[in-house]
Amino acid sequence: MSRTETDLVLVLSQAIEKNDFDNAFIALKGLRPIDVADALEQLEPTLCWRLLELLPNRAEIFSYFEPEEQVCFAREFPRASLAELVSEMPADERTDLFKRLDPSQRATLLPALAEEDRADIHKLSAYVEGTAGALMTSDYAALKQDMTVLQAMTYLREEAPDAETIYQAYVVDDQKCLLGVVSLRDLIISDLDKSVKDLMTSDVVSASAFDDQEDIAKKIARYDLLALPIVDKQGALIGIVTYDDAMDVVSEEATDDIHKSAGVSTIIGSIKGASIGLLYRKRVFWLVLLVFGNLFSGAGIAHFEDIIAANIVLVFFLPLLVDSGGNAGSQSATLMVRALATGEVVMRDWLYLIGREALVALALGCTMAAAVSILGYIRGDSTVALVLALSMVSIVMIGCMIGMSLPFILSKFNLDPASASAPLITSVCDATGVVIYLFIASLLLADLSIVPV
Amino acid sequence: MSRTETDLVLVLSQAIEKNDFDNAFIALKGLRPIDVADALEQLEPTLCWRLLELLPNRAEIFSYFEPEEQVCFAREFPRASLAELVSEMPADERTDLFKRLDPSQRATLLPALAEEDRADIHKLSAYVEGTAGALMTSDYAALKQDMTVLQAMTYLREEAPDAETIYQAYVVDDQKCLLGVVSLRDLIISDLDKSVKDLMTSDVVSASAFDDQEDIAKKIARYDLLALPIVDKQGALIGIVTYDDAMDVVSEEATDDIHKSAGVSTIIGSIKGASIGLLYRKRVFWLVLLVFGNLFSGAGIAHFEDIIAANIVLVFFLPLLVDSGGNAGSQSATLMVRALATGEVVMRDWLYLIGREALVALALGCTMAAAVSILGYIRGDSTVALVLALSMVSIVMIGCMIGMSLPFILSKFNLDPASASAPLITSVCDATGVVIYLFIASLLLADLSIVPV
């Protein structure tokens, strides 16, 4: 929290303790809901509730509380008050909160809610986290196609307080089947007696509730949609996902891919609030796997132990060379994994890309070979320099080929390309790098006596 | 392109060559602008233009062409036609195209544009890429505060075709100073004789044209804004950035961070279309730097060469141990860099986080030590196993501490935390890992004779 936020929380606490709500309101006046939420969630639950229950947009403010805080506060708030708050919340936020409550809290809360809200929660919470269904809200604006523009506008005016958005209105039939979409912009520029049917776009971009949230976000981004309607198998409209939720998904999915690239499994929830146990569990798998994976490098070294024993200078350059393969390979893999994830490249592009990568790798390898052979000449002699140069070029080229291909290979077998993490690439390149380096060394140094270090 | 898209392009080419525009239109009917653009940009420029000039929303379609394609096609289109197209394009898209044209193309195009459009391009193209100014459009809807709701609605109806959005209307005075914002939703639910001044929100979230695009996107995401007004130093409204552009920025910035984590410098533009030279230049810096950086590992090994010579089994485990430090450290760094980038953690959280990290690192290190000491016992003996276990715990703990702290240290010195790339962390951890491992080995193995491999 910034200093002003800390001051605000102090002012609020003092004001409430003195029952001085006027001063508390003045402090909060003009702040946006998320800013009010940031301040209120720092307060002790009872103090927080005393202020929250008096604010007109309390449900909106509460839905901006951090997820863990919402659960904490829900535990402390009086049951009837919580039920009232929950029923006023947006449908998707309400469902998210409900899913985080433990069974006893749910059992306490549910009976206090209206039948309609209970049914809505029941429906929305059935969807798996990470799908469109878990993201969507049922608070959409629906019109009938035989409505006139005037009737549609009147209806939207009434719906405005309850709908997530009225800027996109969905045209449905009596079975709630999605027939088309009409924007508020199109409505207000049209003559009042036109029918909705004439205005609407029938070819609606929609998605299924079981679609991955990443695909939802991509659709919304591609078509610059304000909201994406979600339909069931029969084509009936069951909810919408709005642009703001899609933006959060883009960020979440990027975070997940970034974590995967370092061998950290998917963490749902905040990093700051994560427990030691959770962080351990999400990280240990790849680390232990790679301990065993790195055995191949060790085995490669063991195979060439005689040449190492005879030329200890080789060990001096070992980390440098094998790391170069891993670094270059990681770069290639990272570029490809991200490009596949954003849809910028597709499987078909592989042949062109690998050809281009071979040339880039050659250029990089030669540059790095030049750098390392200078070091090799200083530390050893010209033969060592040659060994290093040849090894470097080969290691970098093969490293890049491995790094670039692995995401495509994984994708081909319907695995997540993001599993081609940097640690994995590095370990694979290490093993191949060790073998290449020591093999070249054994070819060129075999006849020589021990090279002084 | 998918198979249906390839078919579509084929159908279109054939239709146009036969001058059969009816068939071409039927093929395109009902497709959204971006889908039409995907098909048209595959056509040969002259064919493409023949179809494009007949489509009513041609400017919108053209702005969905890939940037490189836009420049290509701009070169081929007749000058007068191009000028017409460009003047119809949204202001931000038009400016982006203009910035990509070479000087001769600009010199050809500018005189053919209206004075107003020339001035607009001139103003918008002055902003540096990556700032709000380069992202914004000047096509916003502006109202006067003394307007009634009825007058405002009438005005917005007229502005609708030209404004990027009319869902957010900005209230300005005669000097164009931003006084407030009012949503179309609020307008339509209000009485027609109310004044805009009574409806508007005066506390407007806005930004400067020189703000980083990442901060713009964060603001839009935080406040769930449909559009963010951009003001100059005097507070005058100069443009808006809409949610769809913000979503693209979130994705771009994530891609940039992902690239940085692998030591690839910022690439502007597509990966698929990048030249060999560009890819080489963006990757070579870190790779060569790390070649020299890895010398420290080599020096560490050279220092302990006697113990290595006496115990070649140590070399067998060398890659495994030093890599573990790098892998664990990369995980820590990755988690922190991303959390800092999304604003989830701030500098102040460092002390708590490093304490927690120490415990997680201890747990991970012990698990990995157990794994490696089994291998050490099999390959060597119990002393080797002990050396490996102690080394592993120390290496992992120190690796995690380094990995977690480096982003904060960089941030403290106002450097980009994302420079704490995986290759950098790995190289630093390699050097420390080598020293720790061989030092522990020298302590415990010094008195023993050569351990058989």
Interface residues (C-beta under 8 A of the other chain):
Chain A: G30 R32 I34 M153 L156 R157 A160 P161 I166 Y167 L184 R185 I188 I189 S202 D203 V205 A217 I220 A221 R222 Y223 D224 L226 Y243 D244 A246 M247 D248 V250 S251 A254 T255 D257 I258 H259 S261 A262 G263 V264 S270 I271 K272 I276 L279 Y280 R283 V284 W286 L287 V288 L290 V291 F292 N294 L295 S297 G298 A299 I301 A302 E305 I308 A309 I312 V315 F316 F317 L318 P319 L320 V322 D323 S324 G326 N327 A328 S330 Q331 A333 T334 L335 R338 A339 T342 E344 V345 D349 L353 R356 L359 V360 A363 L364 T367 M368 A371 V372 L375 V396 A422 P423 T426 S427 D430 V434 V453
Chain B: G30 R32 I34 M153 L156 R157 A160 P161 I166 Y167 L184 R185 I188 I189 D203 V205 A217 I220 A221 R222 Y223 D224 L226 Y243 D244 A246 M247 D248 V250 S251 A254 T255 D257 I258 H259 S261 A262 G263 V264 S270 I271 K272 I276 L279 Y280 R283 V284 W286 L287 V288 L290 V291 F292 N294 L295 S297 G298 A299 I301 A302 E305 I308 A309 I312 V315 F316 F317 L318 P319 L320 V322 D323 S324 G326 N327 A328 S330 Q331 A333 T334 L335 R338 A339 T342 E344 V345 D349 L353 R356 L359 V360 A363 L364 T367 M368 A371 V372 L375 V396 A422 P423 T426 S427 D430 V434 V453
